Amino acid sequence: MDFRDEGKLNIQTAFITLAAENLSEVVAFYQAFFQQAPTSHRPNRYAEFSLPGCKLALFQPSSNHRAEFAGGAASMSICLEVDDLAGAIATLTNVGYPPPGEIIHASHGQEIYAYDPAGNRLILHQTSAPSPSD
């Protein structure tokens, strides 16, 4: 099939959507971590945060769909590029979810893994400034 002949897909907005049984706790975590209220919020149903370049949507699955969303986080991560990794770590610690490991030093910068109350992995990343020889 030649996809060039099909209609163009016009994506309006990208969302990361997470299901959470403990929605109020997860919403409170992201509200404290992002230091902003949700842009849309229906208690015990849905919350949405607007972030640069993306939206994070949180929802509580309806009772007839809970099995579909059961289980812990797997290979998906929410990667957030920050300009102050130490400050982001301090914020996570202040909201009660300090990263369990150490900062990872890589060629592209520094990062650390953390987890929200539902066990979703966050990767906080701070890009290294290019060296003068780059």
C-alpha positions as CSV (number, residue, x, y, z in Angstrom):
1,M,0.0,0.0,0.0
2,D,1.3,3.4,-0.9
3,F,0.5,5.7,2.0
4,R,1.3,8.8,-0.1
5,D,-2.1,8.3,-1.7
6,E,-3.9,8.4,1.6
7,G,-5.2,11.5,3.4
8,K,-2.7,13.3,5.5
9,L,-2.9,12.7,9.3
10,N,-3.1,16.0,11.1
11,I,-2.2,15.5,14.7
12,Q,-3.4,18.4,16.8
13,T,-1.8,17.6,20.2
14,A,0.2,14.8,21.8
15,F,-0.9,13.3,25.1
16,I,0.7,10.9,27.5
17,T,-2.1,9.2,29.2
18,L,-1.8,7.2,32.4
19,A,-4.4,5.2,34.2
20,A,-4.4,5.3,38.0
21,E,-6.6,3.5,40.5
22,N,-5.4,6.0,43.1
23,L,-6.1,9.0,40.9
24,S,-6.3,11.7,43.6
25,E,-2.9,10.7,45.0
26,V,-1.3,10.7,41.5
27,V,-2.9,14.1,40.6
28,A,-1.6,15.6,43.9
29,F,1.9,14.2,43.2
30,Y,2.0,15.8,39.7
31,Q,0.4,19.0,41.0
32,A,3.1,19.3,43.6
33,F,6.0,18.2,41.3
34,F,5.0,20.4,38.4
35,Q,4.0,23.2,40.8
36,Q,0.8,23.9,38.8
37,A,-2.8,23.0,39.0
38,P,-4.3,20.7,36.4
39,T,-5.6,22.6,33.4
40,S,-8.6,20.3,33.4
41,H,-9.8,18.4,36.4
42,R,-12.8,16.2,37.2
43,P,-12.2,14.6,40.6
44,N,-12.1,10.8,40.6
45,R,-12.3,10.7,36.8
46,Y,-9.7,12.8,35.0
47,A,-7.0,15.4,35.2
48,E,-4.8,17.1,32.6
49,F,-1.6,19.0,32.9
50,S,-0.2,21.2,30.0
51,L,3.5,20.9,29.6
52,P,5.8,22.3,27.0
53,G,5.2,20.3,23.8
54,C,2.9,17.8,25.4
55,K,-0.1,17.2,27.7
56,L,-0.1,14.6,30.6
57,A,-3.6,13.2,31.1
58,L,-4.4,11.0,34.1
59,F,-7.6,9.1,34.5
60,Q,-9.3,6.5,36.7
61,P,-10.5,3.5,34.6
62,S,-14.2,2.7,34.8
63,S,-15.0,-0.4,36.7
64,N,-15.7,-2.4,33.6
65,H,-12.2,-1.5,32.2
66,R,-10.0,-1.8,35.3
67,A,-8.5,-5.2,34.3
68,E,-7.3,-3.8,31.1
69,F,-5.1,-1.3,32.9
70,A,-4.1,-3.5,35.9
71,G,-0.4,-4.1,36.5
72,G,2.7,-2.0,37.1
73,A,4.6,0.2,34.7
74,A,6.6,-1.6,32.1
75,S,8.9,-0.2,29.4
76,M,7.2,3.2,29.1
77,S,8.7,6.2,30.8
78,I,7.9,9.9,31.0
79,C,11.1,11.7,30.2
80,L,11.2,15.3,31.4
81,E,14.1,17.5,30.3
82,V,14.9,19.9,33.1
83,D,17.4,22.8,33.4
84,D,18.2,22.0,37.0
85,L,18.4,18.3,37.8
86,A,19.4,18.9,41.5
87,G,16.3,21.2,41.9
88,A,14.0,18.6,40.3
89,I,15.4,16.0,42.6
90,A,14.8,18.3,45.6
91,T,11.2,18.9,44.4
92,L,10.6,15.1,44.1
93,T,12.0,14.6,47.6
94,N,9.9,17.4,49.0
95,V,6.7,15.9,47.6
96,G,7.6,12.5,49.2
97,Y,8.9,10.6,46.2
98,P,12.7,10.9,46.2
99,P,14.5,9.1,43.4
100,P,15.7,5.7,44.6
101,G,19.0,5.6,42.7
102,E,21.9,7.7,41.9
103,I,22.4,10.2,39.0
104,I,23.5,8.5,35.8
105,H,26.2,10.3,33.9
106,A,26.0,9.8,30.1
107,S,27.5,11.4,27.0
108,H,24.2,13.4,26.5
109,G,24.0,14.7,30.0
110,Q,22.8,13.5,33.4
111,E,19.6,11.7,34.4
112,I,17.9,10.1,37.2
113,Y,14.9,7.7,37.5
114,A,12.0,8.4,39.8
115,Y,8.5,7.0,40.2
116,D,5.1,8.5,40.8
117,P,2.6,7.1,43.3
118,A,1.3,4.7,40.7
119,G,4.7,3.3,39.9
120,N,5.2,5.1,36.6
121,R,8.8,5.7,35.8
122,L,10.0,9.3,35.3
123,I,13.3,10.0,33.7
124,L,14.5,13.4,34.6
125,H,17.2,14.5,32.2
126,Q,19.5,17.5,32.1
127,T,21.5,18.1,28.9
128,S,25.2,18.7,29.2
129,A,26.5,22.0,27.8
130,P,28.6,21.2,24.7
131,S,32.3,21.3,25.3
132,P,34.3,23.9,23.3
133,S,35.7,21.1,21.1
134,D,32.2,20.0,20.0
